[in-house]
Amino acid sequence: MIGESPVSGERHTCHAKDCAVNIPPRMFMCLKHWRMVPQELQRAVWATYRPGQEQDKNPSEAYMKVARTVIDAVAAKESRQ
């Protein structure tokens, strides 16, 4: 099932605020919200992503910092619409 971890069966949703779209665990946001993320921040997400972090639940501090920035950037864009 999309948005479900093959190991634990946990559901995974888009990290945008108030979005409940199911996505694969290795993805950060649904396509609608990912397209709102500026390219430099998209690159920062992938630059700090470590393969497997979605399985062991141990992302780096750098990734978490970028993640918070991206979530806030999307929320700001949505509030202007």
C-alpha positions in Angstrom: 0.0 0.0 0.0 1.3 3.5 -0.8 2.3 5.3 2.3 2.9 2.2 4.3 6.2 1.0 5.6 6.9 -2.5 4.3 8.6 -3.4 7.5 6.3 -2.1 10.2 3.1 -1.5 8.3 3.1 2.1 9.7 1.3 4.7 7.6 3.3 7.7 6.3 1.8 10.9 5.3 3.0 14.2 3.7 5.0 16.3 6.2 3.2 19.5 5.1 1.0 21.0 7.8 -2.5 19.5 7.9 -1.9 17.3 4.9 -3.1 13.7 5.2 -2.0 12.3 1.8 -0.4 8.9 2.1 3.0 8.7 0.5 5.9 6.2 0.4 8.0 6.3 3.6 11.1 7.4 1.6 9.3 10.5 0.4 9.1 13.8 2.3 5.9 15.4 0.8 3.1 14.7 -1.6 3.6 15.9 -5.1 1.3 19.0 -4.6 3.3 20.2 -1.6 6.8 19.2 -3.0 6.2 21.4 -6.0 5.8 24.3 -3.6 9.2 23.8 -2.2 11.9 26.1 -3.8 14.5 24.1 -5.7 17.4 25.0 -3.4 15.4 23.6 -0.5 14.5 20.5 -2.4 18.3 20.0 -3.1 19.0 20.5 0.6 16.5 17.8 1.6 18.2 15.3 -0.7 21.7 16.4 0.3 20.9 15.7 3.9 18.8 12.6 3.4 20.5 9.3 4.3 19.0 6.2 2.6 17.3 4.0 5.2 16.6 6.9 7.7 12.9 6.3 7.2 13.3 2.8 8.4 15.6 3.2 11.4 13.9 6.6 12.4 17.3 8.2 12.9 17.7 11.2 10.6 20.5 13.6 11.1 20.2 17.0 12.8 21.0 18.6 9.5 18.1 16.8 7.8 15.7 17.8 10.6 16.7 21.4 10.4 16.1 21.4 6.6 12.8 19.6 7.1 11.6 22.2 9.5 12.6 25.0 7.1 10.8 23.2 4.2 7.6 22.6 6.2 7.5 26.3 7.2 8.2 27.5 3.6 5.2 25.5 2.3 3.0 26.7 5.2 3.9 30.3 4.3 3.1 29.7 0.7 -0.3 28.2 1.5 -1.2 31.0 3.8 -0.7 33.5 1.0 -3.1 31.7 -1.3 
